Amino acid sequence: MKAISISLSATLRTLVLALLTISLMTACSKSKDEKKGGGFEGVYEGKWGEEFDEPAYHYKLRFKSGGTLERLDESDVVIASGQWSRNGIDVEGYYIFLDDGSKFSFAGLYTDFDGAILGNWGFDNSKANGGTFEIKKK
C-alpha cells in the first residue's frame, strides 16, 4: 500500500510541475502582434467604400498610444485627427478633417492573427451610415 501511495504522490507531483511549467510558458510568450512591432498601435492601410460598394478608395490610419488617431493621405501627410479605443477585438473611433472640420466615425473588428480591421464608417457620430472599410497593419 505504501508503494502505491509513493507512486501516486510522485505522479501527482510530476503532473502539477508540468501544468505549472506550461502555464508559465504561455504567460511569458509574446503574441504574434507583439512580435510584429509592439502591439496594436501603428499604421494601418487599406480601402474604404461607400454604402454597399466594395472598398476601393485609399484609406490610411495611424493609431497612436494614448488613444490618439491620425488619418493620413497617400503621402503620409496628416489630413485628420481624432481619438480611438479598443476593447478586445472591437475598435472604434472618430476623426475630424483639418481643412473643413467634417467628422467621421468608425467601428470595426480587429483580428490579431493578420493585423486587420474590418468595419463600418459613418458621418458625424454614426458608425454605420457611410460605408465599409478594410485596413491592415503595415
C-alpha positions as YAML, in Angstrom:
chain: A
units: angstrom
residues:
- id: 1
  name: MET
  ca: [0.00, 0.00, 0.00]
- id: 2
  name: LYS
  ca: [2.87, 2.35, 0.81]
- id: 3
  name: ALA
  ca: [4.43, 1.77, -2.66]
- id: 4
  name: ILE
  ca: [1.16, 2.75, -4.35]
- id: 5
  name: SER
  ca: [0.94, 5.90, -2.20]
- id: 6
  name: ILE
  ca: [4.52, 6.92, -3.07]
- id: 7
  name: SER
  ca: [3.93, 6.24, -6.77]
- id: 8
  name: LEU
  ca: [0.68, 8.22, -6.75]
- id: 9
  name: SER
  ca: [2.35, 11.09, -4.89]
- id: 10
  name: ALA
  ca: [5.25, 11.20, -7.39]
- id: 11
  name: THR
  ca: [2.82, 11.13, -10.35]
- id: 12
  name: LEU
  ca: [0.73, 13.91, -8.84]
- id: 13
  name: ARG
  ca: [3.85, 16.00, -8.18]
- id: 14
  name: THR
  ca: [5.01, 15.48, -11.78]
- id: 15
  name: LEU
  ca: [1.59, 16.47, -13.12]
- id: 16
  name: VAL
  ca: [1.48, 19.67, -11.02]
- id: 17
  name: LEU
  ca: [5.01, 20.57, -12.12]
- id: 18
  name: ALA
  ca: [4.11, 20.02, -15.79]
- id: 19
  name: LEU
  ca: [0.97, 22.20, -15.52]
- id: 20
  name: LEU
  ca: [2.94, 24.94, -13.77]
- id: 21
  name: THR
  ca: [5.63, 24.86, -16.47]
- id: 22
  name: ILE
  ca: [3.04, 25.05, -19.28]
- id: 23
  name: SER
  ca: [1.21, 27.97, -17.64]
- id: 24
  name: LEU
  ca: [4.47, 29.90, -17.17]
- id: 25
  name: MET
  ca: [5.48, 29.32, -20.79]
- id: 26
  name: THR
  ca: [2.17, 30.59, -22.17]
- id: 27
  name: ALA
  ca: [2.09, 33.58, -19.81]
- id: 28
  name: CYS
  ca: [5.54, 34.70, -20.96]
- id: 29
  name: SER
  ca: [5.12, 34.11, -24.68]
- id: 30
  name: LYS
  ca: [4.50, 37.08, -26.95]
- id: 31
  name: SER
  ca: [1.54, 37.25, -29.25]
- id: 32
  name: LYS
  ca: [2.12, 37.48, -33.00]
- id: 33
  name: ASP
  ca: [1.03, 41.12, -32.84]
- id: 34
  name: GLU
  ca: [3.65, 41.95, -30.20]
- id: 35
  name: LYS
  ca: [6.39, 40.21, -32.18]
- id: 36
  name: LYS
  ca: [5.39, 42.20, -35.27]
- id: 37
  name: GLY
  ca: [6.24, 45.53, -33.79]
- id: 38
  name: GLY
  ca: [4.96, 46.37, -30.37]
- id: 39
  name: GLY
  ca: [1.23, 45.80, -30.16]
- id: 40
  name: PHE
  ca: [-1.86, 47.25, -31.73]
- id: 41
  name: GLU
  ca: [-0.62, 50.81, -32.29]
- id: 42
  name: GLY
  ca: [0.78, 51.67, -35.70]
- id: 43
  name: VAL
  ca: [-0.17, 52.50, -39.27]
- id: 44
  name: TYR
  ca: [-2.99, 50.57, -40.96]
- id: 45
  name: GLU
  ca: [-3.63, 50.89, -44.66]
- id: 46
  name: GLY
  ca: [-6.33, 49.63, -46.97]
- id: 47
  name: LYS
  ca: [-9.51, 50.75, -48.68]
- id: 48
  name: TRP
  ca: [-12.90, 52.29, -47.92]
- id: 49
  name: GLY
  ca: [-16.14, 52.15, -49.88]
- id: 50
  name: GLU
  ca: [-19.45, 53.98, -49.90]
- id: 51
  name: GLU
  ca: [-22.64, 52.31, -48.74]
- id: 52
  name: PHE
  ca: [-22.59, 48.72, -50.00]
- id: 53
  name: ASP
  ca: [-19.88, 49.19, -52.64]
- id: 54
  name: GLU
  ca: [-16.69, 47.16, -52.49]
- id: 55
  name: PRO
  ca: [-14.00, 49.24, -50.72]
- id: 56
  name: ALA
  ca: [-11.94, 50.87, -53.49]
- id: 57
  name: TYR
  ca: [-10.58, 54.18, -52.15]
- id: 58
  name: HIS
  ca: [-7.26, 54.61, -50.32]
- id: 59
  name: TYR
  ca: [-7.55, 54.65, -46.52]
- id: 60
  name: LYS
  ca: [-4.72, 55.01, -44.00]
- id: 61
  name: LEU
  ca: [-4.98, 55.48, -40.23]
- id: 62
  name: ARG
  ca: [-2.25, 55.86, -37.61]
- id: 63
  name: PHE
  ca: [-3.32, 54.52, -34.21]
- id: 64
  name: LYS
  ca: [-1.09, 56.20, -31.63]
- id: 65
  name: SER
  ca: [-0.64, 55.36, -27.95]
- id: 66
  name: GLY
  ca: [-2.98, 57.11, -25.57]
- id: 67
  name: GLY
  ca: [-5.92, 56.85, -27.98]
- id: 68
  name: THR
  ca: [-4.78, 59.49, -30.48]
- id: 69
  name: LEU
  ca: [-5.71, 58.84, -34.12]
- id: 70
  name: GLU
  ca: [-4.47, 60.37, -37.37]
- id: 71
  name: ARG
  ca: [-5.86, 59.91, -40.86]
- id: 72
  name: LEU
  ca: [-3.10, 60.08, -43.47]
- id: 73
  name: ASP
  ca: [-3.16, 60.69, -47.21]
- id: 74
  name: GLU
  ca: [-1.14, 58.60, -49.66]
- id: 75
  name: SER
  ca: [1.95, 60.77, -48.98]
- id: 76
  name: ASP
  ca: [1.65, 60.20, -45.19]
- id: 77
  name: VAL
  ca: [0.51, 63.78, -44.58]
- id: 78
  name: VAL
  ca: [-1.93, 64.11, -41.66]
- id: 79
  name: ILE
  ca: [-5.31, 65.23, -43.04]
- id: 80
  name: ALA
  ca: [-7.49, 64.50, -39.99]
- id: 81
  name: SER
  ca: [-7.08, 63.80, -36.29]
- id: 82
  name: GLY
  ca: [-9.22, 62.23, -33.61]
- id: 83
  name: GLN
  ca: [-9.45, 59.51, -30.98]
- id: 84
  name: TRP
  ca: [-9.69, 55.70, -30.91]
- id: 85
  name: SER
  ca: [-10.40, 52.98, -28.36]
- id: 86
  name: ARG
  ca: [-10.14, 49.20, -28.35]
- id: 87
  name: ASN
  ca: [-11.91, 46.63, -26.22]
- id: 88
  name: GLY
  ca: [-10.73, 43.14, -27.16]
- id: 89
  name: ILE
  ca: [-11.47, 42.79, -30.86]
- id: 90
  name: ASP
  ca: [-13.78, 45.84, -31.00]
- id: 91
  name: VAL
  ca: [-12.13, 49.02, -32.31]
- id: 92
  name: GLU
  ca: [-13.91, 52.34, -32.67]
- id: 93
  name: GLY
  ca: [-13.11, 55.99, -33.04]
- id: 94
  name: TYR
  ca: [-13.61, 59.21, -34.92]
- id: 95
  name: TYR
  ca: [-11.57, 61.81, -36.75]
- id: 96
  name: ILE
  ca: [-12.13, 65.40, -37.87]
- id: 97
  name: PHE
  ca: [-10.67, 66.71, -41.12]
- id: 98
  name: LEU
  ca: [-8.27, 69.59, -40.59]
- id: 99
  name: ASP
  ca: [-9.36, 71.53, -43.69]
- id: 100
  name: ASP
  ca: [-13.16, 71.65, -43.33]
- id: 101
  name: GLY
  ca: [-13.96, 70.25, -39.85]
- id: 102
  name: SER
  ca: [-16.10, 67.38, -41.13]
- id: 103
  name: LYS
  ca: [-16.33, 64.48, -38.69]
- id: 104
  name: PHE
  ca: [-16.37, 60.75, -39.47]
- id: 105
  name: SER
  ca: [-16.75, 57.85, -37.04]
- id: 106
  name: PHE
  ca: [-15.97, 54.16, -37.41]
- id: 107
  name: ALA
  ca: [-16.32, 50.79, -35.69]
- id: 108
  name: GLY
  ca: [-14.64, 47.55, -36.65]
- id: 109
  name: LEU
  ca: [-13.36, 44.16, -35.62]
- id: 110
  name: TYR
  ca: [-9.63, 43.59, -35.15]
- id: 111
  name: THR
  ca: [-8.03, 40.25, -35.96]
- id: 112
  name: ASP
  ca: [-4.59, 39.92, -34.40]
- id: 113
  name: PHE
  ca: [-3.51, 36.91, -36.48]
- id: 114
  name: ASP
  ca: [-3.27, 39.09, -39.61]
- id: 115
  name: GLY
  ca: [-3.35, 42.59, -38.08]
- id: 116
  name: ALA
  ca: [-6.52, 43.61, -39.94]
- id: 117
  name: ILE
  ca: [-9.53, 45.73, -39.06]
- id: 118
  name: LEU
  ca: [-12.81, 45.26, -40.96]
- id: 119
  name: GLY
  ca: [-15.64, 47.62, -40.22]
- id: 120
  name: ASN
  ca: [-18.13, 50.35, -41.00]
- id: 121
  name: TRP
  ca: [-17.79, 54.11, -41.09]
- id: 122
  name: GLY
  ca: [-20.30, 56.92, -40.89]
- id: 123
  name: PHE
  ca: [-20.90, 60.64, -40.87]
- id: 124
  name: ASP
  ca: [-20.61, 62.64, -37.64]
- id: 125
  name: ASN
  ca: [-21.28, 60.28, -34.70]
- id: 126
  name: SER
  ca: [-22.85, 57.43, -36.68]
- id: 127
  name: LYS
  ca: [-20.56, 54.49, -37.23]
- id: 128
  name: ALA
  ca: [-22.65, 52.84, -39.91]
- id: 129
  name: ASN
  ca: [-24.35, 55.26, -42.32]
- id: 130
  name: GLY
  ca: [-21.41, 55.79, -44.72]
- id: 131
  name: GLY
  ca: [-19.95, 52.51, -45.89]
- id: 132
  name: THR
  ca: [-17.34, 49.87, -45.12]
- id: 133
  name: PHE
  ca: [-13.56, 49.69, -44.81]
- id: 134
  name: GLU
  ca: [-10.78, 47.13, -44.57]
- id: 135
  name: ILE
  ca: [-7.28, 48.03, -43.38]
- id: 136
  name: LYS
  ca: [-4.21, 46.04, -42.41]
- id: 137
  name: LYS
  ca: [-1.22, 46.90, -40.23]
- id: 138
  name: LYS
  ca: [1.84, 47.85, -42.26]
...
